[in-house]
Amino acid sequence: MLGRVVIAIVLGILLGQFVPVWFTRIFATFNDLFGNFLSFIVPLIILGLVTPAIGELGRGAGKLLVITLLIAYFSSLFSGFFTYFSCQSIFPRIITGGMEAGMVQGIGEGGIKAYFSIQMPPVMDVMAALILSFCLGLGASITKGDALQRVFIDFREVITLIIRAIIIPLLPIYIFGMFLSISALGQVYTVIVLFIKVIAVIFVLHILLLLIQYITAGLIANRNPFKALKTMLPAYLTALGTASSAATIPVTLQCAINNRINPNIASFVIPLCATIHLAGSMMKITGFALAIMYFFEFPIDFSVIVGFIFMLGVIMVAAPGVPGGAIMAAIGVIQAMLGFTEPMLGLMITLYIAVDSFGTACNVTGDGAIAMVIDRIAGKNINITTR
């Protein structure tokens, strides 16, 4: 995916310098249609991912599951607030307003027009989807509604298939069309400079987050945090290649065992956290959202950001551990709570996909820190029936 995104960006920048307007309008049309499809599918993504996740967690494997879930959620919250306060001190110095939001996709005033547009109204708005997901998920958990839960598990498979087979493969074309329009409008330098600055900041924050996670886990578990972090390096490097928490589970599990974590604990925590602990993705989404808000001179209200981070933490628990899964699950909340337009969401997705593997590496490496803490809490002689 990263290779395709880079190729899409480079081709868009180069071709936008000399191709005729009619050619650029073809991709502006595609981007308009794809953006409308995203608006349509977002509530369904939330319904399909959040509902079965809440239902499954509500029936979980007892006290240890609840403790792991709470630690993962608060780790994600810490990541979000750590990113917010760090970026608030850095971004005002390095990011200045760039352009009108519609110009990013070439469809704003004075921009490149699409040949036609097909409206795809969503079946419900994002907040309605979130509320319905909580109600149905909790209801299925409390009433032990196996039939309802199975329906939403099957629905999740359909939504995951749409993400993997339609949305993710088409994203490079969407990104190509965006940069083609930006280049044709002479705005590409401004956007590329934004990308470089923001990615550099988030990468440094990722390293700091891992150090904080392992120092904290080391203090709780009475382990050497730097040695433990070094032992998790194979999982970090594997995640860079796969960009998938789920695909990296075997390596992460072996690294956790090499860290002298009880194999029963590791076999329980690592697969679970591959789904519910996305602190690195939380950092990327929060940081990139703030960067785009500064870039387009959006007002940043702390009370709105607080609500956004708390809700995003819930969404990260439900996001699938597949490449691009976190940003696909999060775009509804970004749109509903931060007021992002489709062009802004396009930039957001591009930024996220460009460094997806680094966020995944941070996610899976952080799973090892949680496993250390759970190992300390549970003790050495516990036996757990793994899922």
C-alpha positions in Angstrom: 0.0 0.0 0.0 2.8 2.5 0.9 4.5 1.9 -2.4 1.3 2.5 -4.3 0.5 5.6 -2.4 4.0 7.0 -3.1 3.7 6.2 -6.8 0.2 7.9 -6.8 1.6 11.0 -5.1 4.6 11.3 -7.4 2.6 10.6 -10.6 -0.1 13.1 -9.5 2.5 15.8 -8.9 4.4 15.2 -12.2 1.4 14.8 -14.5 -0.5 17.7 -13.0 2.2 20.0 -14.4 1.3 19.4 -18.1 -1.8 17.2 -18.7 -4.8 18.9 -20.2 -7.7 20.0 -18.0 -10.1 17.4 -19.5 -7.8 14.6 -18.2 -7.7 16.1 -14.7 -11.5 16.4 -14.7 -11.8 12.6 -15.2 -10.0 12.0 -11.9 -11.9 14.9 -10.3 -15.0 13.1 -11.2 -13.7 9.8 -9.8 -12.8 11.6 -6.5 -16.2 13.1 -6.3 -17.9 9.7 -6.7 -15.5 8.0 -4.3 -16.0 10.8 -1.7 -19.8 10.4 -2.0 -19.4 6.6 -1.6 -17.3 7.1 1.6 -20.0 9.4 3.0 -22.6 6.6 2.3 -20.5 3.7 3.7 -19.2 5.5 6.9 -22.3 4.9 9.1 -22.4 1.3 7.9 -18.7 0.9 8.8 -19.4 2.1 12.3 -22.5 -0.1 12.7 -20.6 -3.1 11.3 -17.5 -2.8 13.4 -18.6 -1.2 16.7 -21.8 -3.3 17.3 -20.2 -6.8 17.3 -17.1 -5.6 19.1 -19.2 -4.3 22.0 -21.2 -7.5 22.0 -18.1 -9.7 22.1 -16.4 -7.7 24.8 -19.5 -7.7 27.0 -19.4 -11.5 27.0 -15.7 -11.7 27.6 -13.5 -14.0 29.6 -13.9 -12.5 33.0 -11.9 -10.1 35.1 -8.6 -10.3 33.2 -10.4 -9.3 29.9 -11.9 -6.3 31.6 -8.5 -5.2 33.0 -6.8 -5.7 29.6 -9.6 -3.7 27.9 -9.4 -0.8 30.4 -5.6 -0.7 30.2 -5.8 -0.7 26.3 -8.4 2.0 26.3 -6.6 4.3 28.8 -3.4 3.7 26.8 -5.2 5.0 23.7 -6.6 8.0 25.7 -3.1 8.8 27.0 -1.8 8.6 23.4 -4.5 11.0 22.2 -4.0 13.6 24.9 -0.2 13.3 24.8 -0.4 14.0 21.0 -2.8 16.9 21.5 -0.7 18.8 24.0 2.5 18.0 22.1 1.1 19.2 18.8 -0.5 22.2 20.3 3.0 23.4 21.4 4.6 22.5 18.0 2.1 23.0 15.1 1.4 26.8 15.6 5.2 27.3 15.0 5.5 25.2 11.9 2.1 25.2 10.1 0.5 28.2 8.6 -2.8 28.3 6.7 -2.5 27.0 3.2 -5.6 27.0 1.0 -9.3 26.9 0.8 -10.6 23.4 1.7 -12.3 22.7 -1.6 -9.2 23.5 -3.6 -7.5 20.4 -2.3 -9.6 18.2 -4.4 -9.8 20.7 -7.2 -13.6 21.1 -6.8 -13.7 24.3 -4.9 -14.4 27.8 -6.3 -12.0 28.3 -9.2 -10.9 24.7 -9.0 -11.2 21.8 -11.4 -14.8 20.7 -11.8 -16.1 17.1 -12.0 -17.9 16.1 -15.2 -20.9 14.9 -13.1 -21.8 13.9 -9.6 -24.0 11.2 -8.2 -25.4 11.8 -4.7 -25.2 8.8 -2.4 -27.1 9.9 0.8 -26.2 7.7 3.8 -28.9 5.6 5.4 -28.3 7.4 8.7 -25.9 10.1 10.1 -22.8 9.2 11.9 -24.0 10.0 15.5 -27.2 7.9 14.9 -24.9 5.0 13.8 -22.8 5.3 16.9 -25.8 5.4 19.2 -27.5 2.5 17.5 -24.2 0.5 17.6 -23.9 1.0 21.4 -27.6 0.1 22.0 -27.5 -3.0 19.8 -24.0 -4.2 21.1 -24.9 -3.7 24.7 -28.4 -5.3 24.2 -26.9 -8.4 22.5 -24.4 -8.7 25.3 -26.9 -8.3 28.2 -29.7 -10.5 26.7 -27.2 -13.0 25.3 -28.9 -12.6 21.9 -26.8 -15.1 20.0 -28.8 -14.8 16.8 -28.5 -11.0 16.8 -24.8 -11.2 17.5 -24.2 -13.7 14.7 -26.0 -11.3 12.3 -23.7 -8.5 13.2 -20.6 -10.7 13.1 -21.6 -11.6 9.5 -22.3 -8.0 8.8 -18.8 -7.1 10.1 -17.3 -9.6 7.6 -19.2 -7.8 4.8 -18.0 -4.4 5.9 -14.4 -5.7 6.3 -14.6 -7.2 2.8 -15.8 -3.8 1.4 -12.8 -2.1 3.1 -10.3 -4.6 1.9 -11.6 -5.3 -1.6 -13.0 -1.9 -2.6 -12.0 1.1 -0.5 -8.3 0.3 0.2 -7.5 -0.8 -3.4 -9.2 2.4 -4.8 -7.4 4.7 -2.3 -4.3 5.1 -4.5 -6.4 6.3 -7.4 -8.2 8.7 -5.1 -4.9 10.0 -3.8 -3.5 10.3 -7.4 -6.6 12.3 -8.4 -6.2 14.6 -5.4 -2.5 15.4 -6.1 -3.2 15.7 -9.8 -5.7 18.5 -9.1 -3.5 20.1 -6.5 -0.5 20.1 -8.9 -2.6 21.5 -11.7 -3.7 24.3 -9.4 -0.1 25.1 -8.4 -0.7 24.2 -4.7 1.4 21.0 -4.5 4.5 22.5 -2.8 2.4 23.8 0.2 0.8 20.4 0.7 4.1 18.5 0.4 5.8 20.7 3.0 2.8 20.1 5.3 3.2 16.4 4.9 6.9 16.4 5.6 6.6 18.5 8.8 3.7 16.6 10.2 5.1 13.1 9.5 8.4 14.1 11.2 6.6 15.3 14.3 4.4 12.2 14.6 7.4 9.9 14.1 9.2 11.5 17.0 6.1 11.3 19.2 5.7 7.6 18.4 9.2 6.9 19.8 8.5 8.9 22.9 5.2 7.1 23.4 6.9 3.7 23.2 9.5 4.8 25.8 6.7 6.1 28.1 4.8 2.8 27.7 7.8 0.6 28.5 9.1 2.7 31.3 5.7 2.6 32.9 5.3 -1.1 32.3 8.9 -1.7 33.6 8.1 0.1 36.8 4.9 -1.9 37.4 6.4 -5.3 36.4 9.9 -4.7 37.9 11.6 -5.3 34.5 14.3 -3.4 32.6 12.1 -1.3 30.2 14.9 -0.8 27.6 15.8 -4.5 27.4 12.1 -5.3 27.1 11.7 -2.8 24.3 14.7 -4.2 22.5 13.3 -7.7 22.7 10.1 -6.4 20.9 12.2 -5.1 18.0 11.4 -8.0 15.7 7.7 -7.4 16.1 8.2 -3.7 15.3 10.1 -4.5 12.1 7.6 -7.1 11.0 4.7 -4.6 11.5 6.6 -2.1 9.3 6.4 -4.7 6.5 2.9 -6.0 7.0 1.1 -2.8 8.2 -1.3 -5.2 9.9 -1.6 -5.8 13.7 -3.4 -9.1 12.9 -0.7 -10.4 10.5 2.0 -9.6 13.0 0.5 -11.6 15.9 2.8 -14.6 15.7 5.9 -12.5 15.9 4.5 -10.3 18.6 3.5 -13.3 20.6 7.0 -14.9 20.4 8.6 -11.6 21.4 6.3 -11.3 24.4 7.3 -14.8 25.5 11.0 -14.0 25.0 10.3 -11.1 27.4 9.7 -13.8 30.1 5.9 -13.3 30.0 3.9 -16.3 30.9 2.9 -18.0 27.6 -0.7 -18.3 28.8 -0.8 -14.6 29.5 0.9 -13.7 26.2 -1.4 -16.0 24.2 -4.4 -14.2 25.8 -3.2 -10.6 25.7 -1.4 -10.3 22.4 -4.2 -11.4 20.0 -6.7 -9.4 22.1 -4.6 -6.2 22.0 -4.0 -6.6 18.2 -7.7 -5.7 18.0 -8.4 -3.3 20.9 -5.0 -1.5 21.5 -4.2 1.0 18.7 -2.4 3.7 20.6 -0.1 4.4 17.6 -3.1 4.8 15.3 -4.7 7.0 17.9 -1.7 9.2 17.8 -1.6 9.5 14.0 -5.3 10.3 13.7 -5.2 12.9 16.5 -2.0 14.5 15.2 -3.0 14.6 11.5 -6.4 15.9 12.4 -4.9 18.8 14.3 -2.4 19.5 11.5 -5.1 19.7 8.9 -7.2 22.0 11.2 -4.3 24.3 11.5 -3.6 24.1 7.8 -7.1 25.2 6.9 -7.3 27.6 9.9 -10.2 25.7 11.5 -11.0 26.8 15.1 -9.6 24.3 17.7 -11.9 24.0 20.7 -10.4 22.0 23.6 -13.8 20.8 24.7 -14.6 19.4 21.3 -11.1 17.8 21.1 -11.7 16.1 24.5 -14.9 14.5 23.3 -13.3 13.5 20.1 -10.4 11.8 21.8 -12.7 9.9 24.2 -14.9 8.8 21.3 -12.0 7.9 19.1 -10.6 5.7 21.8 -13.9 3.7 21.6 -13.6 3.5 17.8 -10.0 2.2 18.0 -11.2 -0.7 20.2 -13.6 -1.7 17.4 -11.3 -1.0 14.4 -10.2 -4.1 12.5 -6.5 -5.0 12.6 -6.1 -4.8 8.9 -4.1 -2.2 6.8 -6.1 1.1 6.8 -8.8 -0.3 9.2 -8.3 2.3 11.9 -8.7 5.4 9.6 -11.7 3.8 7.8 -13.4 3.3 11.2 -12.5 6.8 12.4 -13.5 9.0 9.5 -17.1 9.1 10.6 -16.2 10.6 14.0 -13.7 12.9 12.4 -16.4 14.2 10.1 -19.2 14.4 12.7 -17.2 15.9 15.6 -14.5 18.0 13.9 -16.6 19.0 10.9 -14.1 17.8 8.2 -15.1 18.3 4.6 -14.5 15.5 2.0 -11.3 17.2 0.7 -10.0 17.4 4.2 -10.8 13.8 4.8 -9.0 13.0 1.6 -5.8 14.6 2.9 -6.3 12.9 6.3 -6.5 9.5 4.6 -3.5 10.2 2.5 -1.4 11.2 5.5 -2.5 8.2 7.4 -1.9 5.6 4.7 1.5 7.2 3.9 2.8 6.2 7.4 0.4 3.4 8.2 3.1 0.8 8.8 4.8 3.1 11.4 1.6 3.4 13.4 1.0 -0.3 13.2 4.5 -0.9 14.5 3.8 1.3 17.4 0.6 -0.5 18.1 2.0 -4.0 18.3 5.1 -3.0 20.2 2.9 -1.3 22.8 1.0 -4.6 23.1 4.1 -6.1 24.6 4.1 -3.4 27.4 0.5 -4.2 28.2 1.3 -8.0 28.3 4.1 -7.1 30.9 1.6 -5.3 33.1 -1.1 -8.1 32.8 1.6 -10.7 33.6 2.4 -8.8 36.8 -1.2 -8.4 37.8 -2.2 -12.0 37.0 0.9 -13.7 38.6 3.0 -16.5 37.2 0.8 -19.5 37.9 -2.4 -18.5 36.2 -3.8 -20.7 33.4 -6.1 -19.0 30.8 -8.1 -20.7 28.1 -7.1 -18.7 25.0 -9.6 -17.8 22.4 
